[in-house]
């Protein structure tokens, strides 16, 4: 399994898992922006997708051309099994990281 990924690549993986279908870069960008408030460039999304594909965490395929006149095919992405496993491991790791954390000044509950 790959070592820790940069934040944008992790955001892209989580967006792909959330979409659970073939997704294209603009939809991934919009999802990340909506959910996390992160304003990533489209070029950054494409670069992250390329790196994730090279690491075996995502794969791409071309869609059929869009039905309108002159419609173009889109490059769609989805998680691989390794990508899903990576996201699950990161989710568990983040939950462990945040477990027991309290806000500054708040009192910790006693067992």
Buried (B, 14 or more C-beta within 10 A) or exposed (E): EEEEBEEBBBBBBBBBBEBEEBBBBEBBBEBBBEEBEEEBEEEBBBBBBEBBBEBBBBBBEEEEEEEEEEEEEBEBBBBBEBBBEBBEEBEEEEEEEEEEEEEEEEEEEEE
